[in-house]
Amino acid sequence: MPIPTQKLKAIEINKLKGLNNLYLDFESNNLTAIMGVNGSGKTSILHAIACCYKPYSGQNSRNYIFSEFFTPNTDSQWAGSEFKLHYEHQLANPRYPNQRTYKKDSDRWSPRYATRLQRWVSYIGIRESVPAIEDLKTKSYINLTKVNKQDAQSNQIRVAASHILNKNYTIYSDNTAGKKQFMGVEHKHTHYSAISMGSGEQRVFKILEQLYKAPEYGLLLIDEIELLMHTDALKRLIKKLDEIARAKHIQIIFTTHSDIILQLKEFINIRHIFVAEDGNAFCIKDSNPKLLYELTGNSVKPISIYVEDELSKEIIFQVAKELGIRQHVKTDIFGPAINCFTTAAGAVLNGLNIDNSLFVIDGDLYTTKTEKRDRMNAVLTGSDFASRRKKIKALNSISQFTLPTNTKPEQFLHSQIILTVPNNLDEERLEIRNAAIAIEMVDDAHKFIDDIILRLGYEKDDYRDIVKFICGLPFWDNYIKPIKDWMQIKITELNL
């Protein structure tokens, strides 16, 4: 029977350990990184997902059950736990075409394991990083029987590990001692088994073994992927995982504390878990995970402004410069527009002072009051008086540039550049205008500006000359007016 096409799209957690009201999606890339501080619930998400599927017979897939990860104990029976999976599955039950709710009542989890969807799933936890020698519990001589592995799959694992760890492994082998079996390798004419192997080295092989043996449309869950691994090796591992996952339509979800992951966003969905003081959890997508922790009010600069990208950040700097308060303004990036509402709500729920903070979206999405209110309602639940006040406070901290309807900001700025009269331009501005005119069609709206930078040989994300150009154009005052008006109020309030 062929493996059905399937994809896990999201997990929606009502209550699970310390997580409440969390929605986390796995759209876009095959790889998803879940980030967050210790105790934020990252590992619990992997545990829950592992238990939602039943294995295929003959596919070397384990049958994970909730009691393995959520073992009843004196402190908790896990009653009241509830979450929902959203998925695409070729053989989904007609009653549950694209979602299924899992929960624990007083004595058992539901639905029954027999009714779960089938999928190859493998979970690689922290215990897989324990050196093999520590599991042996012997001080006696260990007699190993070695058998070299020469099948195609084993060769793929050996070659991939060689690249990731920058070590030319010439042999990959099985090593048996009684009933125990250990992997082994040969490097520079020296053979050694997992008993003598470094923990990070051992873990790379274990991850690759699981990935290469996985059938199509499998699911690999890895806790703390960077554990015991050198930075360069981690980067190479991520790129190799992406390559294999694409070829085999495999989803890989992993937790991590490593900031290196942020440099690999082209391969990975970045999902940062933040738990507010009231217990509600938030997922910030594709953003700087340190952002919320910088909203503490401890900044030496009294005004904080948060934006979608580097271009908007440079525009904010220019507005502050025009008002003579550049030295008093701090900026940071929250990523896609949807993150604006999550970040503002998270700050309010966590009791942070955002009176002097502004969250600025570009103006092409969530443009009306109704759209903003609906998005905030999706992030901040509750209709009581206290909840309504928090929503209002968060909404009042959000502003936007003045942008024509149905226009992307980069496209609009590009159009204003090419409309300038060349006779009035100095040599530097004329060069920018000519580069803009040469750009007629792009596959991504950001390239209307990014391609100008590329053509002129500027450093990536260096928008200073572009903003210096557009700030003198007729549209500028109206474009920045909402942000400039807010800054002028703060100048008076803060006596700047």
N, C-alpha and C positions, 0 to 999 in steps of 0.2 A: 504494500500500500504506500503510495507516495506521501511525503510529508506535506500537509496543507500549508498554504501561505498564511502568515499571521504576523501581527505586530501589536505590542503593548503600547498604547497611546498615552495613558495617564493613570495615576493613582490618586484617588480622592479620599482623604482620611478624615473621618469624623472624630474618632478617638482611638489612639494606639500608643500605649506607654505615655510618653510626655508630649505627644503630638496631638494637636486639636485643630480641626478646620483647615487642613492643608490640602491644596491642589497642586500636584506636580506632574508636568507633562514630559513626554519623551519624544516629541515630534522632531522632525528635521533629520539630524544625523543619526547614524547607527550607534554612536557612542554617547553616553550621558554621564557627566561627572556631577555627583552630589557633594556639595561643600557645606561647611558650617563648623561652628565651634564644637568642642567636645560636649557630649550630652544633648546635642540638638536633635537627635533621632535619626541620623543618617543610616546607621547600621540596621535599625529597626525596620526601615523601609525595605532594605534588601531582604531581610528575614521574611517579611510579610509577603513580598512578591514571590519568593521561592516556594512558599506553601500553597500558592494558588493554582498550581498545575499538577497534573499527574503524568508520570513518565510513559514513554513508549516502551513496549517490551522489545528487548534485543538491541536497544540503542545506548546502553551504558549510561542511562540517566537515573539519578537518585530520586527517591520518593521522599520529599521533604514534608514534614507535618508540623503543625503549629506548636505542639507540646515540646518539640525539639528546641525551639527558639523562645517560646513564651511559656515556660514551664511554670505551672501553678506552684505557689509557695506561700509561706506565712504572710508575707507582705502584700501579695497580690494574686488573685485568681484570674485576672485579666477579663473578668465579666464586664460587659459594656463596650468592649472593643468593637469597632466597626469601621470598615473601609470599603471602597468600591474600585474595581478595575475597569478601565475603559480600553477597549481593544478592537482590532480588526482580526477576524478569524474566518477562514473559508468554511469551516464546519461548525460554526457557532450554533448553539441551541436556539431554536425559533423563539423560545420564551425569553431568552437573553441574547438578542442579536448582536449587541455591541458593548455590553457592560454586565458586571456581576458584583453583587454585594456579599462581602464576607464579614461575619460577626461572631462574637461569642456571647451566649446567654449565660445562665448561671452555671451550667455544667459542661457544655460542649460547643465546639465551633461548627458553624454551618456556612455554606451547604456541605453535604456529605462529600468525602473525598472521591467517591466513585463517580460523582457528577461533574468533577472538575474538567476543564479543557485539557487536552493532552499537549505537551510541549517538552522538548528536551531542555532541561534546566540544570545548570551547575553553579553552585555557590562556593567561592574560594574565600575563606575567612582568615582570621589572624592565625589560627592554629596551623594552617598550611605553611606558615613561615617559621615554625619551630624547627630547629635543626634536627635532622634525622637521628643524630647521635643521642639527643636528649630523650628520645622516645624508646631507646633500646633497653635502658635500665640494666646494663651489664658492664662489667669491667673485665670480662674474659676475652680471650682471643676470638675474633669473628672471622669465620671462614666463608668467603664469598665465592659463589659460582657465577661466572660472567658469561653472558650471551650477547653478542653484538646485534643491534637492531639495524637491519638493512632494507626494510620495506620503504616504500615511497613516502608514507606519512612520517615515519621516523626521520628520514632524511630531511624532510621539510622542517621539522622541529629543530633538528641540529643546525641547519643552515640559518634559520631565523634567529635562534639563540646566539649563534656566532656573531651575527650582525648586531643584535641588541647589546650584547655584553662586550663586543669588540675583542672576542677571543676565538681563534680558529679551532673549533672542535673538530677533530678528525674521526672520532668514534662516539656513538651514542649507544648505551647498552643497558640491559637488565642485569641486576646483581641480586642473587638470592642467598639468604642466610636462614636456613630452616624454613619456617613458614613466612618469613618476612622478605619483602622484595624492595629493592632500592634502585633508582636510576643511577647511571654512571656515565662518565664521559672520558675522553682522552684529549689532552691539550699539551702541546709541545712534548709529545712522546711520554707523557705521564698520565697514567690512568688513575682515576679516583671516583668513588661512589658518593652518593648523597650523605653518607656517614661523615665524609671529610669535606663536604662542600659548604661554601658560604651560604647563609640563609637567603640573601637576595638572589644569588645565582640559582639556588634550588627553586625559589618561587617563580622566577621567569620560566623555567622549564615546566613547572606545574600549570601555569597559565597557558602556555603554548600547547601543552598536551591536551588540555580541555578544549581549547579553541579548534585545534586541527581535527579532533575526533568528533566534534559537534556536527550533527546533520544540519542541513539548511533550515533557516528560520528558528534556530535555537536561541537560547537566552543565557548569557553568562553574567553572573553577579560577582563582583570582586570588592571585598572590603579593604580599604586603605591600600590602593594600588601602588603607591610610591614606597611602601614599607621596605626598608633595608636596601633601597635602590639608589644608585648614583643618578644625578640629574640628567646627564646625557643619555644614560641607559633608559631612563623613564621616557624621555622624548622619543627615542627610537622604538620603544615598546608601544607607545600610543600610536605611532604612525603604522606600525606593523599590525596592530589590532584593527585599526581602521581599514587597512588594505584587505585583510582576511574577512572582516565583517561585511564589507561591501560585496565581496565576491560570493559569500555564502548567505547573504541576507540575515545575518545574525545581529541581534541586539546585545550590546554590552553596557551594563550599568555599573558604575563603580563609585565608591566614596573616596575622598581625598582631602588632605589639608595642604597640598602643595600648590603654591602660587604659579609654578611652572605651567600648570594646566591652562592658565589664562592666556599663555602664549600660543596655545594650540586650538583656539576657538573655531578655526576653520574645520576641524575634525570633530569637535565635541559640542554637545549641548551643555552649557554651564548652568547648573541649577543650585543656587545658594539658599540654604535653609536658615531662616531666622525666627527664633521663638521670642515673642514679646513677653513683657512682665505679666500680662493677664492670661498667659498660657496659649494664646492663639499663635499658630505658625504661619509663616509666609515663605513663598518661593520667589526669589528674585532671579530673573532669567538673563543670562549672557551679560552680567554686569560685574563690576568690581566688588568682590565680597567684603572688602573692608569699608565700603561706603557707609553703611548704617552705623558702624562703630565710630565713625568720624563725626556723626551728628550728636555729639555729646555736650556741645556747648563749651568745650574746653579750648576751642581754637583761639589763637591770639588775634585772629582777624574777625571782627564783629559781624560781618555779612557773609553768609554762605549761600551760594547759588549752584544748583545741580541741573545738569543738562543731558541731552541724548548722546552727543558725540563731540569730537575735538573741534569741529567747525563752529558749533554753537558755543563752545567754551571760549574760542577766540573772539567771537562776537560779543560775548559778555565782558571780556577784558576790555574791548574797545569802548563799550558803553561806559564802563567804570572809569576808563581813562578820560573820556570826554567830560565826565562829571568831577574829575580830580580826586577820585577815591580808589584808584587802582590798588593802592597799598593796603586798603582795608577790606578787599574782597577776595574770598577763597572760592574756588570752583572745583567741581568734581563731576564725574560722569556716571549716570545710572543705566545707560544703555537704551534699549527700545522704549518707545513711548509708554507701553503698558507697565513698565517698571516704575514710572513716575508715581502712579497711584499706590502701588505696593510699598514703595519706599516712604512716601509721605504718611501713609496709614501706619506703617511699622513704627515710624518715629513718634507719632502721636500716641499709639497704644503703649509704647515703651516709656512714656512719660517724659520724652525729650522736649526741650524748649526749642520750638521752630519759629518763634516770633520773628527772628531775623534771618530766616531761611526761605529761599524761593526755589520751587521745582518747576523748571521751564521745559515745555514740550515744543516741538518745532512748528506746530500749527497745521499740519496736514491730517492728523488723526485726533479724535476726541475734541472736535472744534466747538461744539455747542455745550451749553450748560447742562442740557439733558444727557448728552453722551458722557460728560464728565461725571455727573451724578450717578448714572447707571453703572459706570465702571467702578466708582468708589463704593457703591452698594454691593458690588460683587466681591470687593476686597474686604470691606468692613461690614460684618453682619450685625444684626440687632436693630430693633426699632424703639428701644427705651430711650428716655431722655438723655442719659449719659452717652449712649452710642450715637445718637443724633448730633450731639455737641462735638464729638470726636470727628464725625464725618465732615461737619461744617468747617472745623479747624483745619483738617487735612485739605479740603477742597479750596479753602481760602489761601492756602500756601502754594497753589498751582497757577501758573501763568503760561503764556505762549506768545510767540512772535506773530505779527500780523501778516498772514499769508493768503493769497488769493485762493478761492475755493478750488478743490480738485487739482491742486498743484503741489508737487514735491518741493521742498525748500531749495535743494540744489538746482533743480530745474529752473525755479524762479530766479535765483541769483544769477545763474548762467544767462538767462534771457535779459536781465538788466545790464549785464556786462557787455553783451554784444550790441545793445541798443545805444551805447555811448557814442558820441560824435568823435571820430578819430582826430580831428584837427585840434581838439582841446586837450589831448593827452600827451604826457611826457613819454619818453622812450620806454620806460619800465611798464607803464600802464598800457601802452600801445601793444607791447609784447604779450601781455596778459589777454587783451581783447582779441588779438589775432589767434592766439591759442584756443580761445573759447569759440571763435567763429569756425575753426576747423573741426569742432566736435558737433556733429549733427544728430547722431543717434547712438544711444548706449543701451546696454542690457540691464543696467542697474542705475537708478537715478542718482546715486552718490557719485557716479563717474562723471556727471556733468561738471563737477568741480575737481574731483580727484584726478581726472585726466588732464586738466589744465596743469596741475602740479607736476604730473608725470612728464608732460611735454616740455615743461620749462626746466626740468631737472631739479626741482626742489626736493627737500627731504619729505618723506611720507608724513602726513598729518601736519605739515607746516603751512598753516593757512594765513599767516600774518600778512603777506603781501596781497592776498586775495581780499581780506577784510579791510586792509588799508585802502584798496581800490574802491570797494563798494560803499564804504562809509561816507564817501563824498558824493554819492549819487542821489537823485531826487527821491527815490522810494525809501531811503534809509530811515528818516525820522519817523515815518508811519510804521515801518517794519519793527522797530525796537521800542515803540512808544509804551506798551504795557510794562516792559521791564524797566525802562528808564523812569517812568512815573513811580514805580515801586521803590527804586533806588533813591529817588529824590525825597520820598517820604522818610526813608531810613536815615538819610543825611540829617534831616531835621530832628528825628527822634533820638538819634545817637550822638547828635552834636558833633558831626564829623567835619 
